[in-house]
């Protein structure tokens, strides 16, 4: 799944990382297997955006979209020189 950053500054950076821990945040709920390790303990996931875009699994993408860490579409950035 392709997701996009929610900030103008991060959308322009060559590399931007977001660290999430859905297993801790969603404790008590049914979790995707990638959110916990073999001992059923929450794991931290690093999502690396390249120029505002990241390719992630569906589970990570849905989590980030639901909680506002990412967007479904690109951020439209107005060029101040053109305006």
C-alpha positions as CSV (number, residue, x, y, z in Angstrom):
1,X,0.0,0.0,0.0
2,X,1.3,3.5,-0.9
3,X,0.9,6.2,1.8
4,X,2.0,9.8,2.0
5,X,3.3,12.1,4.7
6,X,0.9,14.7,6.1
7,X,3.4,17.6,6.4
8,X,4.7,20.0,3.8
9,X,8.3,19.9,5.2
10,X,8.5,16.1,5.4
11,X,7.0,15.8,1.8
12,X,10.1,17.7,0.5
13,X,12.7,15.7,2.4
14,X,14.6,12.9,0.6
15,X,14.2,10.7,3.6
16,X,11.8,11.0,6.5
17,X,11.2,8.3,9.2
18,X,8.2,7.7,11.4
19,X,8.4,5.2,14.2
20,X,5.2,3.5,15.3
21,X,4.3,0.8,17.8
22,X,0.8,-0.4,17.0
23,X,1.0,-3.4,19.3
24,X,1.3,-1.2,22.4
25,X,-1.2,1.4,21.1
26,X,-3.8,-1.2,20.3
27,X,-3.3,-3.4,23.4
28,X,-6.2,-5.6,24.2
29,X,-7.4,-5.7,20.6
30,X,-6.7,-8.3,17.9
31,X,-3.4,-7.4,16.3
32,X,-1.8,-8.2,12.9
33,X,1.1,-10.6,13.3
34,X,3.6,-8.0,12.2
35,X,2.7,-5.8,15.2
36,X,4.0,-8.3,17.7
37,X,7.1,-10.6,18.0
38,X,7.1,-14.4,18.5
39,X,6.6,-13.8,22.3
40,X,3.5,-11.7,21.5
41,X,5.3,-8.5,22.6
42,X,4.7,-5.2,20.7
43,X,7.4,-4.3,18.2
44,X,8.4,-0.9,16.9
45,X,8.1,-0.4,13.2
46,X,10.0,2.2,11.2
47,X,8.4,3.6,8.1
48,X,10.7,5.4,5.8
49,X,9.2,8.0,3.5
50,X,11.1,9.0,0.3
51,X,10.1,12.5,-0.9
52,X,6.8,12.0,1.0
53,X,5.9,8.5,-0.2
54,X,6.2,5.1,1.5
55,X,5.3,1.6,0.5
56,X,4.0,-0.4,3.5
57,X,2.0,-3.5,4.2
58,X,-1.8,-3.1,4.2
59,X,-1.9,-3.5,8.0
60,X,0.6,-0.8,8.7
61,X,-1.0,1.5,6.0
62,X,-4.5,1.1,7.5
63,X,-3.1,1.8,11.0
64,X,-1.3,4.9,9.9
65,X,-4.2,6.3,8.0
66,X,-6.7,5.6,10.8
67,X,-4.6,7.4,13.4
68,X,-3.5,10.3,11.2
69,X,0.2,9.4,10.8
70,X,-0.2,9.3,7.0
71,X,-2.5,10.3,4.1
72,X,-4.1,8.4,1.2
73,X,-3.0,11.0,-1.4
74,X,-0.2,13.3,-2.0
75,X,-0.1,16.7,-0.3
76,X,-0.5,19.5,-2.9
77,X,2.2,22.0,-2.2
78,X,1.8,25.4,-3.7
79,X,5.0,27.0,-5.0
80,X,5.2,30.5,-3.5
81,X,7.1,31.7,-6.6
82,X,4.2,30.9,-8.9
83,X,1.4,32.3,-6.7
